[in-house]
Amino acid sequence: MAGLTANGTDGVGRERFLADVAARGLHVDVVERPQARSLAEAADILGIPPADIVKSLVVKHKDGSFLFALVPGDRQISWPKLRSLLGVNKLSLPPADVALEVTGYERGTITPLGSTTAWPVYADATITGRRISMGAGAHGYSAFVDADSLTAALDAVVADISDPG
């Protein structure tokens, strides 16, 4: 029966994700997994180190627009580095409801692929040269993709934007 599940998703996010993947010609493997309560638990379920799970963070720019910051799971966003790269003095993480509104994805499922708005993407340089896992637009799913193919397909700016977690 169609409709929203308890966590607010109805498959539309995953469908948007898959449609965008296909449109970009990316090769992505989506796996279903039990819902994880933390990044460490998700890494354990997937059998990969936390560094191989890339967090897609929605960041609010001081001008009111947004961007995606892709950061490995074992690292954290470096606000000074990202502000310097963008030439601004203020950036912030929006509340969960705003992130949902501007991407169409709930926290824990966010990905630039299939976002309702194609915000600019900034990827931490440490994700390159390997296969990574990331959100696939719905709870209980993870996507595996070559990071270099992903950053190229998203026309991402690849730079040092993180610090060790």
Backbone as JSON, one array per atom type, in Angstrom:
{
  "sequence": "MAGLTANGTDGVGRERFLADVAARGLHVDVVERPQARSLAEAADILGIPPADIVKSLVVKHKDGSFLFALVPGDRQISWPKLRSLLGVNKLSLPPADVALEVTGYERGTITPLGSTTAWPVYADATITGRRISMGAGAHGYSAFVDADSLTAALDAVVADISDPG",
  "N": [[0.84, -1.17, 0.0], [0.62, 2.14, -0.9], [2.06, 5.14, 0.45], [3.09, 7.17, 3.24], [5.7, 6.02, 5.31], [6.48, 5.24, 8.76], [8.83, 6.69, 9.17], [8.62, 8.79, 7.5], [9.29, 8.56, 4.81], [8.56, 7.61, 1.45], [9.6, 6.2, -0.6], [9.94, 7.92, -2.7], [12.17, 9.61, -2.51], [14.3, 7.8, -2.89], [13.73, 6.98, -5.48], [14.07, 9.42, -6.85], [16.79, 9.78, -6.39], [17.86, 7.51, -7.78], [17.01, 8.09, -10.39], [18.48, 10.42, -10.95], [21.08, 9.42, -10.74], [21.07, 7.69, -12.96], [20.65, 9.56, -15.02], [23.04, 10.95, -14.94], [24.79, 9.04, -15.71], [26.17, 7.49, -13.89], [27.72, 4.73, -12.18], [26.3, 3.03, -9.7], [25.94, 1.11, -6.8], [23.26, 0.1, -4.98], [22.42, -0.82, -1.76], [20.28, -2.56, 0.45], [19.81, -2.13, 3.9], [19.68, -2.75, 7.46], [18.23, -0.17, 9.46], [20.44, 2.16, 10.84], [21.67, 3.39, 13.97], [23.76, 5.07, 14.24], [26.67, 6.47, 12.65], [28.9, 4.82, 13.0], [27.65, 2.39, 13.55], [26.33, 1.97, 11.11], [28.57, 1.66, 9.44], [29.62, -0.71, 10.5], [27.52, -2.5, 9.9], [27.66, -2.41, 7.1], [30.16, -3.41, 6.73], [32.48, -1.91, 6.39], [35.09, 0.58, 6.91], [34.42, 3.49, 8.99], [35.45, 5.77, 7.68], [34.95, 5.32, 5.01], [32.32, 5.85, 4.63], [30.59, 8.48, 3.41], [29.5, 11.54, 4.54], [26.83, 13.56, 3.59], [26.5, 16.76, 3.95], [24.28, 19.43, 4.5], [24.73, 22.77, 4.0], [24.2, 26.06, 5.05], [24.61, 29.02, 3.33], [25.8, 32.35, 3.89], [24.38, 34.1, 2.25], [21.89, 33.05, 2.08], [21.51, 30.94, 0.37], [22.26, 27.45, -0.3], [24.58, 24.68, 0.11], [26.25, 21.59, -0.61], [28.34, 19.68, 1.47], [30.67, 17.22, 1.25], [31.91, 14.86, 3.35], [34.2, 12.59, 4.82], [33.23, 9.9, 7.02], [34.85, 9.6, 9.3], [35.81, 12.06, 9.81], [35.4, 15.61, 10.38], [33.56, 18.5, 9.35], [35.47, 21.32, 8.48], [34.99, 24.35, 9.53], [36.49, 26.83, 9.36], [38.17, 26.3, 7.12], [36.29, 25.79, 5.05], [34.86, 28.21, 5.02], [36.93, 29.94, 4.27], [37.56, 28.94, 1.71], [35.21, 29.57, 0.37], [35.18, 32.27, 0.69], [33.75, 33.66, 2.66], [32.37, 34.8, 5.81], [30.52, 33.54, 7.33], [28.83, 30.55, 7.79], [26.47, 27.88, 8.18], [24.9, 24.99, 9.72], [21.74, 24.05, 8.77], [18.55, 23.66, 10.52], [16.95, 20.41, 10.81], [14.41, 20.36, 9.54], [14.61, 22.42, 7.69], [16.74, 21.51, 6.1], [15.47, 19.27, 4.95], [13.44, 20.61, 3.53], [14.95, 22.05, 1.6], [16.32, 20.12, 0.17], [14.75, 17.87, -0.19], [15.24, 15.59, 1.16], [15.4, 13.65, 4.17], [17.39, 14.01, 7.15], [20.1, 11.75, 7.39], [19.52, 10.49, 5.09], [20.31, 12.15, 3.16], [21.67, 13.3, 0.11], [23.54, 14.69, -2.6], [22.72, 13.78, -5.04], [19.84, 13.72, -6.85], [18.69, 15.65, -5.31], [16.16, 18.04, -4.59], [16.83, 20.58, -5.3], [19.6, 21.57, -7.17], [22.15, 22.11, -5.54], [25.42, 23.65, -5.16], [28.34, 21.55, -4.89], [30.8, 20.62, -2.57], [33.54, 18.73, -2.02], [35.43, 16.9, 0.28], [38.91, 16.49, -0.07], [39.97, 14.11, 0.84], [38.24, 12.05, 0.21], [38.68, 11.13, -2.31], [39.82, 8.89, -4.94], [38.9, 6.37, -4.24], [36.4, 3.85, -3.48], [33.29, 4.7, -2.17], [30.7, 4.91, 0.33], [27.42, 6.21, 0.58], [24.48, 8.17, 1.45], [21.33, 7.14, 0.08], [18.97, 8.39, -0.49], [16.81, 7.39, 0.96], [15.78, 6.02, 4.09], [17.46, 3.13, 5.36], [18.87, 2.35, 3.15], [21.93, 2.26, 1.36], [24.36, 3.68, -0.81], [26.93, 2.65, -2.98], [29.71, 3.99, -4.59], [32.16, 5.09, -6.96], [34.3, 7.49, -5.83], [35.7, 9.42, -7.36], [34.37, 9.39, -9.8], [31.89, 10.23, -8.9], [32.4, 12.87, -7.9], [33.18, 14.09, -10.27], [30.83, 13.81, -11.83], [29.11, 15.41, -10.39], [30.26, 17.84, -10.7], [31.83, 18.77, -8.65], [33.61, 20.83, -6.31], [36.68, 19.96, -5.28], [38.45, 19.88, -2.36], [40.45, 20.67, 0.56], [38.48, 20.42, 3.15], [37.98, 19.47, 5.65], [38.6, 18.23, 9.02], [40.39, 15.96, 11.18], [38.23, 13.72, 12.92]],
  "CA": [[0.0, 0.0, 0.0], [1.43, 3.36, -1.01], [1.87, 6.11, 1.51], [4.26, 7.46, 4.04], [6.03, 5.1, 6.39], [6.65, 5.92, 10.03], [9.95, 7.62, 9.16], [8.33, 9.91, 6.61], [9.7, 8.34, 3.43], [7.63, 6.77, 0.7], [10.31, 5.69, -1.77], [10.13, 8.99, -3.69], [13.56, 10.06, -2.42], [15.17, 6.81, -3.52], [13.45, 7.06, -6.92], [14.75, 10.64, -7.34], [18.22, 9.45, -6.35], [18.17, 6.58, -8.88], [16.82, 8.79, -11.66], [19.61, 11.33, -11.13], [22.23, 8.55, -11.01], [20.96, 7.25, -14.36], [20.82, 10.73, -15.89], [24.45, 11.32, -14.93], [25.59, 7.92, -16.21], [27.0, 6.95, -12.81], [27.51, 3.34, -11.75], [26.09, 3.04, -8.26], [25.32, -0.09, -6.24], [22.44, 0.42, -3.81], [22.16, -1.98, -0.91], [19.35, -2.38, 1.55], [20.44, -2.49, 5.17], [18.89, -2.32, 8.62], [18.45, 1.22, 9.85], [21.51, 2.3, 11.82], [21.49, 4.49, 14.92], [24.94, 5.93, 14.2], [27.55, 6.22, 11.52], [29.71, 3.64, 13.33], [26.8, 1.2, 13.37], [26.15, 1.79, 9.66], [29.83, 1.12, 8.91], [29.69, -2.1, 10.94], [26.53, -3.23, 9.11], [28.14, -2.49, 5.72], [31.45, -4.08, 6.71], [33.49, -0.97, 5.9], [35.48, 1.54, 7.95], [33.64, 4.74, 8.98], [36.02, 6.72, 6.71], [34.4, 5.04, 3.68], [30.97, 6.4, 4.55], [30.7, 9.93, 3.22], [28.34, 12.3, 4.99], [26.41, 14.68, 2.75], [26.01, 17.79, 4.86], [23.67, 20.61, 3.9], [25.3, 23.95, 4.65], [23.56, 27.31, 4.65], [25.51, 30.12, 2.99], [25.33, 33.61, 4.49], [23.46, 34.78, 1.35], [20.6, 32.37, 2.12], [21.53, 29.75, -0.47], [22.79, 26.27, 0.37], [25.55, 23.88, -0.62], [26.53, 20.29, -0.01], [29.73, 19.39, 1.83], [30.85, 15.77, 1.36], [32.99, 14.67, 4.32], [34.28, 11.2, 5.29], [32.63, 9.65, 8.32], [35.78, 9.71, 10.42], [36.29, 13.44, 9.85], [34.35, 16.61, 10.57], [33.7, 19.67, 8.49], [36.3, 22.39, 9.03], [34.33, 25.61, 9.19], [37.43, 27.84, 8.86], [38.63, 25.95, 5.76], [35.2, 25.97, 4.09], [34.61, 29.65, 4.91], [38.04, 30.52, 3.5], [37.38, 28.51, 0.33], [34.06, 30.3, -0.19], [35.38, 33.71, 0.86], [32.69, 34.2, 3.5], [32.67, 34.71, 7.24], [29.45, 32.86, 8.04], [28.15, 29.38, 7.24], [25.84, 27.16, 9.28], [24.08, 23.82, 9.43], [20.34, 24.4, 9.04], [17.77, 22.65, 11.23], [16.54, 19.26, 10.0], [13.26, 20.66, 8.69], [15.08, 23.26, 6.58], [17.49, 20.61, 5.22], [14.46, 18.52, 4.21], [12.77, 21.54, 2.61], [15.81, 22.51, 0.5], [16.89, 18.99, -0.58], [13.78, 16.8, -0.37], [15.73, 14.42, 1.88], [15.54, 13.71, 5.62], [18.74, 13.72, 7.64], [20.38, 10.32, 7.36], [19.29, 10.01, 3.72], [20.69, 13.27, 2.28], [22.67, 13.12, -0.94], [23.34, 15.68, -3.67], [22.08, 13.1, -6.18], [18.39, 13.73, -6.75], [18.2, 16.74, -4.47], [15.14, 18.83, -5.27], [17.56, 21.72, -5.86], [20.98, 21.17, -7.45], [23.06, 23.03, -4.87], [26.84, 23.36, -5.42], [28.91, 20.47, -4.07], [32.19, 20.74, -2.16], [33.94, 17.42, -1.51], [36.74, 16.87, 0.94], [39.9, 15.82, -0.91], [40.3, 12.78, 1.35], [37.33, 11.0, -0.28], [39.03, 10.77, -3.68], [40.65, 7.72, -5.22], [38.38, 5.13, -3.64], [34.96, 3.57, -3.51], [32.69, 5.2, -0.94], [29.27, 4.68, 0.56], [26.72, 7.44, 0.94], [23.03, 8.07, 1.5], [20.7, 6.83, -1.2], [17.69, 9.06, -0.6], [15.78, 6.8, 1.81], [16.31, 5.27, 5.23], [17.61, 1.71, 5.12], [19.6, 2.12, 1.89], [23.22, 2.92, 1.16], [24.85, 3.59, -2.19], [28.37, 2.56, -3.16], [30.06, 4.67, -5.83], [33.53, 5.56, -7.08], [34.3, 8.91, -5.43], [36.16, 10.3, -8.44], [33.26, 9.48, -10.76], [30.85, 11.03, -8.26], [32.77, 14.29, -7.87], [33.15, 14.58, -11.66], [29.44, 13.9, -12.26], [28.47, 16.52, -9.67], [31.06, 19.03, -10.92], [32.16, 19.2, -7.29], [34.89, 21.43, -5.97], [37.39, 19.05, -4.38], [39.39, 20.7, -1.59], [40.61, 20.31, 1.97], [37.42, 21.1, 3.9], [37.67, 18.72, 6.87], [39.63, 17.98, 10.03], [40.17, 14.66, 11.81], [37.11, 13.71, 13.86]],
  "C": [[0.89, 1.24, 0.0], [1.12, 4.29, 0.16], [3.13, 6.28, 2.3], [4.46, 6.39, 5.1], [6.23, 5.92, 7.66], [7.79, 6.94, 10.0], [9.78, 8.72, 8.12], [8.73, 9.71, 5.16], [8.69, 7.44, 2.74], [8.28, 6.21, -0.56], [10.59, 6.77, -2.82], [11.58, 9.47, -3.69], [14.5, 9.1, -3.11], [14.96, 6.81, -5.04], [14.12, 8.28, -7.54], [16.25, 10.41, -7.43], [18.59, 8.59, -7.56], [18.01, 7.24, -10.24], [17.99, 9.72, -11.95], [20.88, 10.54, -11.43], [22.23, 8.14, -12.48], [21.21, 8.4, -15.32], [22.28, 11.15, -16.0], [25.36, 10.22, -15.44], [26.52, 7.33, -15.16], [26.71, 5.47, -12.58], [27.46, 3.35, -10.23], [25.43, 1.72, -7.86], [24.57, 0.32, -4.98], [22.16, -0.87, -3.06], [21.16, -1.62, 0.16], [20.04, -2.86, 2.82], [19.5, -2.11, 6.3], [19.2, -0.86, 8.94], [19.48, 1.28, 10.97], [21.23, 3.5, 12.72], [22.68, 5.45, 14.93], [25.75, 5.6, 12.95], [28.41, 4.98, 11.77], [28.91, 2.36, 13.15], [26.56, 0.93, 11.89], [27.4, 1.19, 9.04], [29.97, -0.35, 9.26], [28.74, -2.97, 10.11], [27.04, -3.45, 7.68], [29.49, -3.18, 5.6], [32.57, -3.22, 6.15], [33.92, -0.06, 7.03], [34.62, 2.81, 7.87], [34.15, 5.76, 7.96], [35.44, 6.53, 5.31], [32.94, 5.43, 3.54], [31.11, 7.91, 4.46], [29.39, 10.59, 3.62], [28.08, 13.43, 3.99], [25.76, 15.71, 3.66], [25.44, 18.96, 4.08], [24.15, 21.81, 4.7], [24.59, 25.19, 4.12], [24.61, 28.39, 4.49], [24.94, 31.4, 3.6], [24.35, 34.37, 3.6], [22.09, 34.11, 1.28], [20.51, 31.14, 1.22], [22.15, 28.59, 0.33], [23.84, 25.61, -0.49], [25.66, 22.54, 0.09], [28.01, 20.22, 0.3], [29.81, 17.88, 2.03], [32.1, 15.51, 2.19], [33.01, 13.22, 4.77], [33.77, 11.07, 6.72], [33.55, 9.78, 9.51], [36.35, 11.12, 10.57], [35.11, 14.36, 10.09], [34.62, 17.8, 9.66], [34.58, 20.69, 9.21], [35.67, 23.71, 8.6], [35.33, 26.67, 8.72], [37.89, 27.55, 7.42], [37.53, 26.19, 4.73], [34.88, 27.46, 3.92], [35.69, 30.32, 4.06], [37.89, 30.18, 2.01], [36.28, 29.31, -0.36], [34.2, 31.81, -0.08], [34.27, 34.37, 1.66], [33.09, 34.07, 4.96], [31.57, 34.01, 8.02], [28.85, 31.75, 7.19], [27.52, 28.66, 8.42], [25.15, 25.9, 8.78], [22.64, 24.19, 9.73], [19.66, 23.32, 9.88], [17.29, 21.56, 10.27], [15.38, 19.58, 9.07], [13.65, 21.53, 7.5], [15.89, 22.41, 5.59], [16.54, 19.79, 4.36], [13.8, 19.4, 3.15], [13.65, 21.87, 1.4], [16.44, 21.37, -0.31], [15.86, 17.93, -0.94], [14.18, 15.53, 0.36], [15.77, 14.69, 3.38], [17.0, 13.5, 5.99], [18.91, 12.21, 7.72], [20.16, 9.72, 5.99], [19.81, 11.01, 2.7], [21.83, 12.89, 1.34], [22.47, 14.24, -1.97], [22.63, 15.09, -4.88], [20.57, 13.06, -5.98], [17.84, 14.79, -5.83], [17.18, 17.56, -5.27], [15.69, 20.13, -5.83], [19.01, 21.28, -6.03], [21.95, 22.2, -6.85], [24.5, 22.69, -5.24], [27.36, 22.31, -4.44], [30.39, 20.74, -3.83], [32.55, 19.41, -1.48], [35.31, 17.5, -0.88], [37.69, 16.02, 0.1], [40.21, 14.4, -0.44], [39.35, 11.69, 0.86], [37.78, 10.45, -1.63], [39.85, 9.48, -3.75], [40.16, 6.42, -4.62], [36.87, 5.01, -3.83], [34.4, 3.97, -2.15], [31.24, 4.76, -0.85], [28.66, 6.01, 0.97], [25.22, 7.18, 1.0], [22.45, 7.85, 0.11], [19.28, 7.37, -1.28], [16.57, 8.49, 0.24], [16.45, 6.05, 2.96], [16.4, 3.79, 4.87], [18.31, 1.35, 3.82], [20.91, 2.88, 1.92], [23.64, 2.71, -0.28], [26.37, 3.52, -2.17], [28.7, 3.12, -4.54], [31.55, 5.02, -5.8], [33.53, 7.07, -6.81], [34.72, 9.84, -6.55], [35.08, 10.47, -9.5], [32.15, 10.36, -10.2], [31.19, 12.51, -8.31], [32.77, 14.88, -9.28], [31.71, 14.78, -12.12], [28.71, 15.07, -11.62], [29.17, 17.85, -9.92], [31.46, 19.64, -9.57], [33.51, 19.89, -7.23], [35.53, 20.49, -4.95], [38.49, 19.84, -3.69], [39.51, 20.15, -0.17], [39.59, 21.09, 2.77], [37.09, 20.36, 5.21], [38.89, 18.65, 7.8], [39.37, 16.6, 10.6], [39.06, 14.77, 12.87], [37.55, 13.34, 15.21]]
}
